[in-house]
Amino acid sequence: MQQVLDMSVVEELLSFSDDGDPELLLDLIQMFLDDGPSKVAAVQAGLANGDFDQAERAAHSLKGSSGNLGAQLLQNVCEEMQLATRQHRLEESRRLAEQLQQRFTEAEAALKQLLADYQS
């Protein structure tokens, strides 16, 4: 199984600080943890209501934030979701929504661990 987080992305974020201060990384992780669940919920709500535009917008937003933190597996599912919802493929979108939830849960756990590691 592939890694949940691409640590080279995390290391790149850490390199933006001259003194190795992980503040930027911690801020991005916290924003992801704060906003991510609502984005996942918006994808699911959009599909439940037949609002493909809502689902696509939420998947697009989640794709960006997950990519910024190196959560590539989640990013890939979000991209697939964008394509499926853009083309109004409901069954595929529902299948992808399950994967999206799973990948989000994995990324969330990995990022919480990373946050804890850098805060201690």
C-alpha positions as a printed NumPy array, in Angstrom:
array([[  0.   ,   0.   ,   0.   ],
       [  1.197,   3.462,  -0.824],
       [  2.069,   5.923,   1.897],
       [ -0.769,   8.15 ,   3.041],
       [  1.474,  11.232,   3.041],
       [  4.263,  12.122,   0.651],
       [  6.868,  13.236,   3.157],
       [  8.834,  15.093,   0.488],
       [  5.955,  17.591,   0.352],
       [  6.03 ,  17.92 ,   4.139],
       [  9.807,  18.443,   4.046],
       [  9.401,  21.093,   1.363],
       [  6.924,  22.972,   3.548],
       [  9.389,  22.799,   6.427],
       [ 12.152,  24.156,   4.18 ],
       [ 10.256,  27.435,   3.713],
       [ 11.262,  28.431,   7.242],
       [ 14.817,  29.665,   7.719],
       [ 15.067,  28.358,  11.261],
       [ 13.229,  25.045,  10.788],
       [ 10.144,  26.393,  12.557],
       [  7.217,  24.157,  11.538],
       [  4.618,  26.941,  12.003],
       [  3.523,  27.01 ,   8.336],
       [  3.174,  23.244,   8.252],
       [  1.228,  23.191,  11.52 ],
       [ -1.087,  25.964,  10.306],
       [ -1.813,  24.116,   7.048],
       [ -2.473,  20.869,   8.907],
       [ -4.821,  22.588,  11.336],
       [ -6.741,  24.257,   8.49 ],
       [ -7.075,  20.878,   6.775],
       [ -8.324,  19.255,   9.99 ],
       [-10.775,  22.113,  10.607],
       [-12.151,  22.391,   7.059],
       [-11.769,  18.882,   5.668],
       [-14.773,  17.231,   7.327],
       [-17.127,  19.907,   5.969],
       [-15.72 ,  19.424,   2.465],
       [-16.275,  15.675,   2.654],
       [-19.796,  16.315,   3.952],
       [-20.426,  18.786,   1.105],
       [-19.438,  16.152,  -1.464],
       [-21.818,  13.659,   0.122],
       [-24.628,  16.195,   0.457],
       [-24.213,  17.284,  -3.14 ],
       [-24.529,  13.698,  -4.34 ],
       [-27.496,  13.024,  -2.065],
       [-29.281,  16.126,  -3.414],
       [-28.308,  15.61 ,  -7.042],
       [-26.215,  18.778,  -6.895],
       [-23.198,  17.73 ,  -8.94 ],
       [-21.818,  21.285,  -8.92 ],
       [-21.677,  21.339,  -5.116],
       [-19.965,  17.949,  -5.029],
       [-17.475,  19.019,  -7.694],
       [-16.619,  22.293,  -5.924],
       [-16.082,  20.53 ,  -2.598],
       [-13.94 ,  17.821,  -4.218],
       [-11.896,  20.501,  -5.982],
       [-11.281,  22.356,  -2.735],
       [-10.344,  19.185,  -0.878],
       [ -8.059,  18.171,  -3.76 ],
       [ -6.105,  21.392,  -3.352],
       [ -5.715,  21.233,   0.398],
       [ -4.781,  17.554,   0.375],
       [ -2.231,  18.135,  -2.383],
       [ -0.656,  20.993,  -0.431],
       [  0.049,  18.566,   2.412],
       [  1.145,  15.597,   0.324],
       [ -1.979,  13.489,   0.863],
       [ -1.725,  12.173,  -2.677],
       [ -4.097,   9.224,  -2.364],
       [ -6.848,  11.572,  -1.204],
       [ -5.899,  14.098,  -3.849],
       [ -6.212,  11.441,  -6.565],
       [ -9.681,  10.355,  -5.425],
       [-10.782,  13.998,  -5.319],
       [ -9.608,  14.453,  -8.891],
       [-11.539,  11.377,  -9.997],
       [-14.58 ,  12.717,  -8.135],
       [-14.304,  16.031,  -9.928],
       [-14.34 ,  14.31 , -13.307],
       [-17.22 ,  12.002, -12.408],
       [-19.39 ,  14.787, -10.996],
       [-18.577,  17.108, -13.886],
       [-19.937,  14.428, -16.216],
       [-22.903,  13.688, -13.901],
       [-21.968,  10.032, -13.469],
       [-23.934,   9.335, -10.304],
       [-23.047,   5.688,  -9.653],
       [-19.349,   6.308, -10.169],
       [-19.57 ,   9.402,  -7.978],
       [-21.214,   7.413,  -5.185],
       [-18.51 ,   4.742,  -5.389],
       [-15.83 ,   7.418,  -5.312],
       [-17.51 ,   9.108,  -2.337],
       [-16.885,   5.961,  -0.297],
       [-13.223,   5.975,  -1.33 ],
       [-12.996,   9.673,  -0.625],
       [-14.287,   9.145,   2.918],
       [-11.782,   6.331,   3.504],
       [ -8.836,   8.267,   2.09 ],
       [ -9.836,  11.35 ,   4.075],
       [ -9.941,   9.324,   7.297],
       [ -6.464,   7.948,   6.56 ],
       [ -5.049,  11.388,   5.737],
       [ -6.704,  12.93 ,   8.784],
       [ -5.139,  10.322,  11.091],
       [ -1.685,  10.738,   9.522],
       [ -1.87 ,  14.524,   9.759],
       [ -3.052,  14.412,  13.367],
       [ -0.039,  12.244,  14.162],
       [  2.279,  14.632,  12.335],
       [  0.752,  17.569,  14.199],
       [  1.285,  15.8  ,  17.523],
       [  4.868,  14.922,  16.58 ],
       [  5.78 ,  18.543,  15.796],
       [  3.928,  20.03 ,  18.759],
       [  5.676,  17.863,  21.322]])
